[in-house]
Amino acid sequence: MAALIDTFRKWLGPAAARDDDRWVVLDVESSGLDPHRDRLLAIAAIGVRAGPQRALIELGDSFEVVLRQAQEASATDKANILLHGIGIGAQRAGMVRRAALQAFADFVGDSPLIAFHAAFDRTLIDRAFRREFGWVLRNRWLDLEPLAAVLEPRASARSLDEWMAQFGIQCAVRHQAAADTLATAELLLKLWPALRAELPRPGFRAVASLAAQRRWVQG
């Protein structure tokens, strides 16, 4: 029986003690713009403490890793390096892929994951985990873009750059995972007053349900 339980755990992936007040905002860098074909190069993440009155970015609760690449960069990759700045040398010197992904899984634990246009990040991360381990993370996900659209319906912003301009958020190095992660976390904090107006006690499940209203509005 113990062996059977261990088999199920390996198939399902890791699970840590749930902390519903810790949300993890993340961003990834990739070798291209197709999450179904291109390679995951880097992950950055930062913890946000989601309290009933306000949310706080916890700078000490952060994570960043470059994944070592097994294949040589192509001409397309080299063009993309100009965007994300992770050069061939940095890719070769990155952390071993399996160890990097395990470190990320250990960092996020069971915390919900938040990203802007989260489907892109999730697809790349799921592909990487499935390739290395045969399973994907079981964490809950939230796309910040539809949540922002629901909370600020009069805003004309769509892209992350437009939302940053809307709230006056500065990003130290755009298209660099750690800087983009911090900017995304700041956007979440800027949305928090409107979020509390809709949800006096904004738990993650309720927030995700609110974001899902965007699909109904578009429909």
C-alpha positions, 0 to 999 in steps of 0.5 A: 500500500505504501508503494502504491501511495508513493507512486500516486504522489510521484504521478501527481507531483509535489504538494506542500502545506497550503498558505492561502495568504501567500500568492506567487507572482511570476514571469518567464523568459523563453527562446521565442514567442510560441509557448508550445515549441520554444524553450523555457530559459528563465523563471522569476517569482516573488511572494505577495502577502494577500491580507484582508485589508491590503496586499504586500510584496515581500521582497525577501520572498523571491526566486530567480533562475536561468535554466541551462540549455542543452542545445546551441542557440539558433539564429532565431534565438540569437535575435531573441537574446536582444529582447530578454538579454540572456546571452549564450554564455548565461544559458550555458552557465545556467542551473541544470534544468531538472534542479532548476525546476525542482527549486522552483517547485520547492519555492512556490509550494502550494501557493497560487500562481499569478502572471500577466497573460498567464497561459503563456507562462503556464504552457512553458512551465507545464511543458518543462515539468512534464518533460523532466518529471512526467507531471505538472504543478498542481497550483492554481493559476490566475491571469492578471490581465482579465482581472484588471479588465474587470476591475478597471472597465473604463481603462483602455489598457490591454498590454502590460506596458499599457497597464503600467502606464495607466498606474504609473508603474516603473519597470527597471528593465523591461522583458527581464524576468525579475523586473517584469515580475516585480512590475506585475506584482505592483500592478496587483497592488494597484488593483487591490483597492478596486478588488476590495470594493468588489470583494471585502475579503478577497480570497484567491478562489473568489478573485479567480471567479471575478477574473473569469467574468471577463469571458462572460462579458466578452461573450 
